[in-house]
């Protein structure tokens, strides 16, 4: 049991679900704001699946893309990461829309670029508003521990 009284696996699962919901909310804002990001048919299902696929691509493929383009990232002082974010959004939309047929489309590079920018900004501000224990993992040894009932 953790200091909060919940099993450790449950806390990790809740954090994953919260991160996914934050991504879905940010995608909804991008769909509303960016022309060229289109949701057709069952919009909720498309955005929910898109959030999961985007999370998987950001977890497994984005680090490889960043490693392979390390020189470009350094030369542009990190601005090339915006291009990588756009490509991950575009790839996620391709998988969701074309391969799975769920009706989520990004119509070109620039909508992907601005959509990824919106998703990043909205996710940042939503995560700022959430309590730390919902979004950040505590380290077993070095992280701050909650106060005990005895005060010591």
N, C-alpha and C positions, 0 to 999 in steps of 0.2 A: 504494500500500500504506500501511496505517496503521502506527503504531509497534508494534502487536502482530503485524504480519505478515499480517493478513487483509485482503482487499479491503474498502473502506469500505461498499459496498452490503450485503455479507454481515453486517457488524456491525449495520447498521440493521435488516435483516430478522430477525436473532436477537433484537434488542430488542423488535420488534413481536410476535414469537411469545411471548416471555417475558411481555410485558404482557397478551397474550390469555390465556395460561395462568393468570396471577395472577387475572384477572377470572373465568375459569371456576372456579377453586378457591374464590373468594369467593362465586360464585353457588351452588356446591354447599353451602357452609356455610349460606347463606340458605335454600336449599330444606330443609335438615335442621332449621333452627332456627325459621323463621317459619311458623306455620300460615297457610294462605291462599296460599302459593306452592306450586304443585302441578306435578309432572312426571309425565306419563302416557306409556305406550308405551315407545318407545326413548329412555330417559332420557339416556343419554350423548350421543346425537346432538342432542337438544333443548338440553341445556346447552351443548354446544360451539358450536352455531349461535347460541344466545342470547348467548354471550360475544362473538361477532363482531358481531352486530347491535347489542348494547349499546355496543361500542367505536365503531362507526360513528355511532350516534346521539350519543354523547358527543363525538365529534369534530366533527360537522357541525351538529347541531340544538341541542344544549345551549348552545353559545355564543350562538346567536340568542335562545333563551329567556331566558338571563341578561341579555342586552342589553335585551330588551323589558321585562323586569321589574326593571330597575335600581333604580327608585324603591322598590319593595317590599323589595328586598335591603337598601338603605340604611336604610329605616325599621325593619326587623326586625334590624338589625345583623348581617346575613348569614344569619340563620336561614331565610330564604325559599329559600336554596340547597338546603336539605333537601327542600323541596317540589319543586323542580326536579329533584333527583335521583330522587325518587319518581315523578315524571311520566315521566322518561326510562326508568326501569325498567319502568313500566307500558306505555309505548309499545313498548318492545322485546319485552315479553311478548306484546303484542297481535300484533305482526308475526310473531313466532316461532310462537305458538300458533294464532291465528285465520287469518292470511293464508297461512302456510306449512304449517300443520297438523301441527306437530311435537310438540304436547302439552305446551307450557310455558305455564302460566296463573298469573296473579296476580289473585286474587279480591277486588278492591276497592282503595280508596286506602290504608287503613291497612296491609295486608300489603305494598303497594308502598313505603310510607314506611319501615316497619321493615326490609324487605328491602334497600332502598337504603342504609339506615344500617348494616346488617350488612355489605353488600358494601364500603362505604367503609372501615369499621373493619378488616375482614379484609385488604383490599387494602393498607391502610396498614401493617399489621404484617408482611405477607409482603414488601412492598417494603423494609421496614427490615432484614429478615433477608437479603435478596439483596445481593450485592456491587454497589457503585455502577456499575461498568462494564456491568452487565447491565441496569440500569434507567434510567440517565441518559445523555444525549447529551453528548459533549465538544464544547465550542465550539472552533472552528478557531484562534482567536487568544487568547482569554482564559481558557480552561479549563486546569486543571493537566495537565501533561504527565508521562508516566512517566519515571523516571530513566533516563539513558543508561548504557551499559556502562562508559564511561570516567569516570563520576562527575561530569561537568561539563557 
